[in-house]
Amino acid sequence: MAKSLIKAILVLFTFGCSNRKTDEQSTMLFWEDDYQMVEIMSIDNLHFAKSAIRENQNNDTIEHEQIQTQELGILKTELSSLLESVNLVKYERISYAGIGEPRILENPKTTAYGSNSTAIFFDGDEDIVEHIWLSSHNWKEVNDTKIADGLKALGDHYNMILVDTYPIQNKIVNLKDMAAIHEYLDRYVERFNE
């Protein structure tokens, strides 16, 4: 009887822990301040991106107009398929943290693909993608994810660049260049492992 009781407790404990882990893995945090800080955009915005970096460093004025992502006509379903093709997993829920308590987003406008609290986000009111950005709350383990593959797929398929306007980086990355992507991610890994 005691052995059966111990087995039952172990099964319940294991089941409870695995459910908690699954729940954490299926929910991605979308922190309001991260919105488009690491933006993914068309390479046609290179002059705009350089101006944005300069503005961020020197308080200059942006000299070039940005080509909006929605003008590219990327369908959400098409982008989802691309990210799934490199084994990125769609987060089931997005927890939004801004003013007030964090809450689960109830609208289908924002989508996130990734793992280990790192994601490529995109949004749009209809089926057209309006914005794409990268966010991580676990830079230490970003190289254990498929995010680099997702970024490379965006570069190859849509001719995209990554523009990071955080003061840590202030960097533009050609997403067709896997070595540049890894160099970019490694800088964050080093910074957060200090």
Backbone bond lengths (Angstrom), bond angles and torsions (degrees), N, CA, C in turn:
res aa  C-N    CA-C-N  psi(-1)  N-CA   C-N-CA  omega(-1)  CA-C   N-CA-C  phi
1 M - - - 1.449 - - 1.534 110.57 -
2 A 1.339 116.03 -45.08 1.464 119.82 -179.09 1.523 110.87 -63.32
3 K 1.365 116.62 -39.96 1.467 119.96 178.73 1.520 110.76 -63.17
4 S 1.330 117.35 -40.61 1.465 121.57 179.09 1.522 111.20 -64.03
5 L 1.327 115.85 -40.97 1.457 120.97 179.41 1.529 110.65 -65.08
6 I 1.332 116.38 -43.53 1.466 120.58 178.95 1.530 110.18 -63.40
7 K 1.350 116.79 -43.03 1.465 120.37 177.74 1.522 110.60 -59.94
8 A 1.328 116.40 -44.82 1.463 120.97 -179.04 1.526 110.83 -61.84
9 I 1.329 117.32 -42.06 1.467 121.59 179.08 1.525 109.82 -64.32
10 L 1.332 117.06 -43.49 1.470 120.66 178.59 1.518 111.97 -62.79
11 V 1.325 116.80 -41.44 1.475 120.51 178.63 1.524 109.85 -63.65
12 L 1.333 117.35 -46.34 1.465 120.72 179.73 1.532 111.22 -63.15
13 F 1.336 116.44 -42.79 1.452 120.56 179.61 1.529 110.37 -63.03
14 T 1.326 116.90 -46.54 1.465 121.62 179.75 1.511 110.75 -62.59
15 F 1.345 117.11 -44.44 1.456 121.34 179.50 1.525 110.39 -61.76
16 G 1.335 116.25 -44.35 1.468 120.42 179.56 1.511 111.77 -62.32
17 C 1.343 117.76 -42.44 1.464 121.24 179.51 1.517 111.23 -67.23
18 S 1.327 117.73 -41.57 1.461 119.37 -178.53 1.521 110.23 -68.68
19 N 1.336 118.36 -34.95 1.459 120.06 176.50 1.517 110.91 -65.20
20 R 1.330 116.92 -41.27 1.462 120.72 179.86 1.525 109.47 -62.76
21 K 1.327 117.38 -43.46 1.458 120.75 -179.85 1.532 110.11 -63.72
22 T 1.335 117.16 -44.03 1.460 121.28 178.70 1.522 109.73 -60.32
23 D 1.332 117.57 -41.99 1.456 121.27 -179.81 1.526 110.81 -62.85
24 E 1.346 117.12 -42.81 1.458 120.52 178.38 1.523 110.80 -64.16
25 Q 1.324 117.61 -38.86 1.450 121.50 -178.66 1.521 111.84 -71.67
26 S 1.319 118.76 -23.64 1.453 120.79 -177.21 1.530 112.90 -95.57
27 T 1.339 117.88 0.28 1.453 121.83 177.97 1.522 109.80 -119.79
28 M 1.327 116.37 126.87 1.462 121.92 178.52 1.520 109.06 -111.16
29 L 1.318 115.99 136.78 1.453 121.73 177.43 1.528 109.73 -81.38
30 F 1.313 116.39 129.11 1.463 123.37 173.87 1.527 105.48 -113.65
31 W 1.316 115.29 97.57 1.458 121.30 -179.78 1.521 107.93 -85.82
32 E 1.326 116.09 127.27 1.467 122.70 -174.81 1.539 112.80 -49.54
33 D 1.315 117.98 -41.08 1.471 121.15 -177.36 1.529 113.26 -69.73
34 D 1.335 117.95 -15.67 1.466 121.42 178.69 1.524 113.00 -84.96
35 Y 1.336 117.07 -10.17 1.459 120.71 -174.09 1.527 110.75 -57.34
36 Q 1.314 116.56 112.98 1.454 126.05 176.67 1.532 114.56 60.66
37 M 1.318 118.08 20.40 1.472 119.38 174.69 1.527 110.20 -72.61
38 V 1.322 116.29 -30.16 1.463 121.92 173.44 1.533 104.25 -119.62
39 E 1.332 114.77 84.05 1.460 121.29 -172.19 1.524 111.34 -90.54
40 I 1.309 115.17 144.64 1.458 122.07 176.79 1.525 106.17 -112.08
41 M 1.333 115.81 124.42 1.462 120.31 -173.80 1.523 110.97 -145.57
42 S 1.314 115.74 171.17 1.459 122.12 179.13 1.525 111.00 -61.62
43 I 1.335 115.89 143.62 1.465 120.11 176.64 1.533 111.12 -63.19
44 D 1.329 117.12 -18.58 1.466 120.76 175.29 1.523 111.76 -63.74
45 N 1.316 117.18 -12.12 1.471 122.74 177.63 1.524 112.53 -93.95
46 L 1.317 118.16 15.50 1.465 120.89 -175.48 1.529 112.05 -57.02
47 H 1.325 118.02 -44.96 1.476 120.08 179.42 1.526 110.66 -65.39
48 F 1.343 116.89 -39.91 1.457 120.90 175.86 1.526 110.02 -61.04
49 A 1.336 116.71 -44.97 1.469 121.39 -178.11 1.521 111.13 -62.13
50 K 1.328 116.64 -42.78 1.470 119.77 178.03 1.520 110.74 -62.65
51 S 1.338 117.25 -39.23 1.462 120.75 176.69 1.521 111.15 -64.71
52 A 1.335 116.66 -40.01 1.472 120.85 -179.92 1.528 110.56 -63.89
53 I 1.327 116.66 -41.20 1.470 120.49 178.15 1.526 109.87 -65.29
54 R 1.323 116.63 -45.62 1.475 120.81 178.37 1.521 110.92 -60.39
55 E 1.336 116.05 -43.86 1.459 120.47 179.12 1.528 109.84 -60.26
56 N 1.311 115.87 -43.18 1.459 121.00 -178.73 1.534 111.35 -64.10
57 Q 1.327 116.71 -36.49 1.462 120.92 -178.33 1.528 112.58 -81.40
58 N 1.331 116.99 -36.06 1.478 120.42 -170.85 1.521 114.78 -121.03
59 N 1.322 117.71 6.37 1.461 121.54 -174.87 1.525 112.13 58.23
60 D 1.337 117.01 33.81 1.464 122.43 175.63 1.523 109.44 -78.38
61 T 1.311 115.40 173.66 1.454 121.98 174.89 1.529 108.96 -95.90
62 I 1.324 116.83 140.45 1.467 120.28 178.03 1.516 108.30 -68.34
63 E 1.346 115.07 126.95 1.459 121.20 -173.69 1.517 113.91 -94.80
64 H 1.318 118.66 -15.51 1.453 121.65 -174.24 1.518 110.56 -121.24
65 E 1.328 114.80 148.51 1.451 120.53 178.56 1.521 110.17 -84.33
66 Q 1.316 115.92 140.58 1.464 121.13 -178.44 1.524 110.60 -87.34
67 I 1.335 115.43 137.48 1.461 121.28 170.43 1.529 105.75 -82.57
68 Q 1.303 116.41 118.70 1.460 120.66 -176.40 1.524 110.86 -71.45
69 T 1.314 116.96 141.58 1.463 122.22 -178.89 1.525 110.99 -57.84
70 Q 1.323 117.21 -36.99 1.464 119.29 -178.62 1.531 111.99 -63.21
71 E 1.337 117.62 -23.87 1.464 121.03 177.22 1.527 112.01 -68.20
72 L 1.334 117.30 -17.11 1.459 121.14 179.52 1.530 112.07 -78.45
73 G 1.332 116.83 -16.44 1.460 121.64 177.23 1.524 114.45 69.87
74 I 1.327 117.15 30.66 1.473 120.77 178.80 1.531 108.45 -75.65
75 L 1.314 116.36 125.13 1.464 120.72 177.95 1.523 110.09 -80.24
76 K 1.326 116.63 142.04 1.469 120.70 177.78 1.523 110.70 -59.21
77 T 1.326 117.00 -40.72 1.463 120.69 -179.30 1.528 110.40 -64.28
78 E 1.325 116.74 -38.57 1.467 121.34 179.26 1.526 110.67 -66.87
79 L 1.342 117.04 -43.28 1.463 121.01 179.43 1.535 110.33 -66.43
80 S 1.321 116.84 -40.13 1.469 120.62 176.77 1.527 110.55 -59.03
81 S 1.331 116.66 -45.48 1.468 120.98 179.70 1.519 111.31 -62.10
82 L 1.328 117.06 -40.30 1.464 120.92 179.26 1.535 110.64 -62.64
83 L 1.326 116.99 -46.94 1.461 120.49 -178.71 1.530 111.54 -67.19
84 E 1.321 116.86 -36.51 1.464 120.38 176.38 1.535 111.10 -67.30
85 S 1.333 117.15 -30.06 1.473 120.64 -178.95 1.530 112.34 -66.66
86 V 1.342 117.33 -19.78 1.469 120.72 176.52 1.531 110.63 -106.51
87 N 1.336 114.83 21.43 1.476 123.16 174.54 1.520 114.54 68.01
88 L 1.326 117.70 27.13 1.457 119.13 168.89 1.524 107.64 -83.38
89 V 1.314 116.13 141.94 1.453 121.95 -175.37 1.526 109.46 -105.93
90 K 1.308 115.08 137.83 1.467 120.36 178.31 1.530 109.57 -74.91
91 Y 1.336 115.46 129.04 1.462 119.56 173.72 1.520 108.31 -70.42
92 E 1.324 116.52 134.81 1.460 121.09 -178.81 1.526 111.57 -71.15
93 R 1.318 115.63 -34.37 1.460 120.48 -177.65 1.522 109.71 -134.05
94 I 1.325 115.31 151.00 1.461 121.50 174.09 1.515 107.17 -122.09
95 S 1.327 115.47 121.81 1.458 121.54 178.32 1.528 107.75 -94.67
96 Y 1.321 116.09 116.14 1.460 122.05 -177.34 1.522 109.87 -92.28
97 A 1.331 116.43 127.30 1.468 121.27 177.04 1.520 108.04 -120.27
98 G 1.298 115.45 116.07 1.460 121.99 177.09 1.513 106.75 -142.28
99 I 1.304 116.06 -124.84 1.463 120.44 174.54 1.522 107.69 -77.18
100 G 1.320 116.33 132.81 1.456 120.57 -179.70 1.515 112.22 87.86
101 E 1.310 115.43 -165.13 1.463 122.08 -178.29 1.526 111.01 -74.82
102 P 1.343 117.20 146.76 1.470 119.06 174.51 1.528 110.02 -58.84
103 R 1.333 115.75 145.73 1.463 120.46 179.53 1.518 109.16 -142.38
104 I 1.308 115.97 153.28 1.465 121.90 177.43 1.530 108.00 -77.56
105 L 1.332 116.67 128.45 1.463 120.42 176.52 1.519 108.90 -67.94
106 E 1.300 116.10 130.53 1.464 120.66 -177.85 1.529 112.17 -100.31
107 N 1.342 117.79 -3.66 1.459 118.69 -177.51 1.522 111.23 -101.64
108 P 1.312 116.92 155.63 1.463 120.25 -179.45 1.532 113.17 -85.68
109 K 1.332 117.97 10.01 1.466 121.35 -175.78 1.533 112.45 -65.47
110 T 1.335 118.21 -40.33 1.460 122.69 -174.89 1.532 110.61 -108.07
111 T 1.330 115.97 135.46 1.457 123.13 -179.04 1.521 108.33 -130.47
112 A 1.330 116.96 147.15 1.467 121.12 178.73 1.525 109.90 -136.68
113 Y 1.340 114.98 136.69 1.465 122.44 176.42 1.519 108.83 -124.27
114 G 1.339 116.88 134.74 1.454 120.20 177.52 1.511 111.59 161.53
115 S 1.332 115.22 -151.69 1.462 122.52 177.11 1.516 108.58 -168.82
116 N 1.323 116.28 168.97 1.473 121.68 176.90 1.529 112.73 54.01
117 S 1.316 117.28 40.22 1.473 122.73 179.44 1.526 113.04 60.65
118 T 1.316 116.22 31.48 1.457 123.07 175.15 1.520 106.72 -130.41
119 A 1.351 116.86 137.88 1.462 117.72 -176.71 1.517 112.32 -152.60
120 I 1.326 113.55 151.77 1.450 122.16 163.97 1.523 104.50 -96.00
121 F 1.332 115.83 117.56 1.460 122.47 179.51 1.515 109.47 -99.04
122 F 1.319 116.09 152.46 1.457 120.80 165.86 1.513 108.41 -149.08
123 D 1.338 114.75 155.39 1.455 119.41 179.71 1.522 110.44 -142.81
124 G 1.302 114.97 171.15 1.461 123.34 178.66 1.509 108.79 166.93
125 D 1.328 116.66 145.50 1.465 120.74 -178.60 1.522 112.77 -71.42
126 E 1.298 116.83 -40.80 1.467 121.26 179.34 1.525 107.97 -104.15
127 D 1.327 117.59 -144.48 1.465 120.10 178.46 1.522 112.01 -91.15
128 I 1.329 118.23 4.57 1.464 121.97 178.42 1.530 108.86 -95.16
129 V 1.336 116.11 131.47 1.466 121.55 178.68 1.530 108.87 -72.00
130 E 1.337 116.26 129.44 1.470 121.42 179.21 1.529 112.16 -101.02
131 H 1.332 117.25 -36.83 1.459 122.08 -177.76 1.524 109.24 -144.17
132 I 1.331 115.75 146.56 1.466 121.70 173.70 1.521 106.53 -131.89
133 W 1.327 117.55 134.33 1.456 120.24 178.75 1.522 110.47 -151.19
134 L 1.320 114.35 162.48 1.463 123.10 -179.63 1.523 108.66 -109.92
135 S 1.311 115.73 140.27 1.460 120.12 176.14 1.517 109.02 -146.88
136 S 1.318 115.74 143.16 1.457 120.51 176.40 1.522 109.85 -143.04
137 H 1.302 114.49 141.76 1.466 121.69 173.03 1.526 108.15 -119.21
138 N 1.331 114.45 22.61 1.460 120.82 -179.86 1.527 108.79 -155.27
139 W 1.324 116.37 56.41 1.475 120.37 -177.64 1.523 111.76 -59.41
140 K 1.339 117.32 -27.90 1.459 119.89 -178.57 1.523 112.15 -57.26
141 E 1.328 116.62 -33.75 1.457 120.97 -174.86 1.527 113.01 -112.88
142 V 1.338 117.77 17.47 1.469 120.55 -175.79 1.525 111.98 -60.94
143 N 1.331 117.82 -29.94 1.462 119.83 179.39 1.528 112.87 -74.64
144 D 1.338 117.01 -8.21 1.465 121.01 175.22 1.531 111.13 -88.29
145 T 1.323 117.26 4.25 1.462 121.84 -178.99 1.529 109.39 -108.63
146 K 1.308 116.33 178.23 1.466 123.13 176.47 1.530 110.63 -98.92
147 I 1.337 117.03 16.01 1.462 120.80 -177.12 1.522 111.36 -58.73
148 A 1.328 118.45 -41.71 1.473 120.52 179.35 1.530 110.11 -58.72
149 D 1.327 116.91 -40.56 1.461 120.45 178.13 1.532 111.26 -65.28
150 G 1.325 116.38 -38.80 1.467 120.35 177.25 1.516 111.77 -64.92
151 L 1.331 116.39 -42.70 1.464 120.09 178.18 1.530 110.86 -63.23
152 K 1.331 115.96 -43.29 1.471 120.50 179.28 1.527 110.60 -62.52
153 A 1.337 117.13 -40.81 1.469 120.93 178.24 1.527 110.58 -61.29
154 L 1.336 117.25 -40.05 1.471 120.58 177.28 1.527 110.66 -63.32
155 G 1.326 116.17 -40.13 1.459 120.21 178.24 1.514 111.99 -65.54
156 D 1.314 115.97 -47.06 1.465 120.40 -177.53 1.532 112.25 -67.62
157 H 1.316 116.25 -43.76 1.465 120.27 -173.07 1.530 112.97 -81.80
158 Y 1.335 117.17 -38.72 1.467 120.49 -174.20 1.527 113.75 -115.94
159 N 1.338 117.89 1.24 1.464 121.52 -179.71 1.540 110.56 58.90
160 M 1.325 114.78 58.27 1.471 121.64 -173.92 1.533 111.85 -105.28
161 I 1.336 113.57 157.98 1.459 122.67 170.58 1.523 108.02 -122.81
162 L 1.311 116.29 160.12 1.460 122.80 174.27 1.520 106.59 -108.83
163 V 1.324 116.16 133.17 1.463 121.52 179.38 1.525 107.83 -122.57
164 D 1.318 115.93 109.62 1.461 122.87 -178.48 1.516 108.53 -102.26
165 T 1.326 117.43 112.08 1.462 121.06 -179.21 1.529 112.99 -101.20
166 Y 1.345 116.32 11.31 1.466 118.21 172.02 1.534 108.23 -67.81
167 P 1.326 117.61 141.51 1.470 119.86 179.77 1.532 114.28 -58.42
168 I 1.345 118.24 -24.50 1.459 121.53 179.00 1.529 110.27 -61.15
169 Q 1.330 116.32 -38.59 1.460 120.46 -173.81 1.525 113.28 -111.93
170 N 1.358 117.66 -57.87 1.468 121.04 -172.27 1.516 109.37 46.80
171 K 1.317 116.07 64.06 1.457 120.30 -168.81 1.529 111.73 -137.51
172 I 1.325 114.97 149.30 1.458 123.10 172.25 1.520 106.75 -113.72
173 V 1.344 116.60 132.40 1.463 121.27 -178.05 1.526 108.73 -124.94
174 N 1.323 116.16 127.31 1.462 121.68 173.55 1.522 107.21 -75.39
175 L 1.327 117.36 115.92 1.460 120.68 -174.74 1.527 113.58 -79.37
176 K 1.315 117.28 3.86 1.473 120.02 171.04 1.528 110.85 -88.29
177 D 1.326 116.59 -8.06 1.463 122.33 -173.81 1.534 109.84 -110.03
178 M 1.340 116.25 100.11 1.470 120.65 -176.90 1.526 111.81 -61.58
179 A 1.327 118.11 -35.66 1.469 120.05 178.57 1.526 110.27 -63.49
180 A 1.325 117.47 -40.58 1.473 121.31 178.44 1.527 110.69 -66.58
181 I 1.321 116.97 -37.33 1.468 120.70 177.75 1.524 109.95 -63.25
182 H 1.335 117.02 -47.14 1.471 120.11 179.96 1.525 111.42 -65.39
183 E 1.315 117.79 -38.40 1.470 120.77 177.07 1.524 110.20 -60.72
184 Y 1.329 116.43 -43.16 1.464 122.17 178.28 1.527 110.98 -62.26
185 L 1.335 117.39 -50.80 1.463 120.85 -179.10 1.529 111.34 -64.36
186 D 1.330 116.89 -39.51 1.470 120.97 -179.38 1.525 111.88 -62.10
187 R 1.321 117.00 -32.12 1.472 119.40 178.25 1.521 110.79 -63.02
188 Y 1.342 117.01 -40.76 1.451 119.88 175.88 1.529 111.26 -67.67
189 V 1.322 116.23 -42.00 1.470 120.00 179.52 1.526 109.54 -58.33
190 E 1.333 116.90 -47.25 1.470 120.39 178.36 1.511 111.05 -60.71
191 R 1.315 117.10 -44.19 1.469 121.49 -177.45 1.524 111.32 -62.02
192 F 1.336 116.98 -41.82 1.455 119.65 -176.72 1.519 113.42 -86.83
193 N 1.319 117.77 -6.31 1.458 120.99 174.22 1.531 112.05 -97.71
194 E 1.325 117.06 0.92 1.476 120.29 179.57 1.507 110.98 -70.80
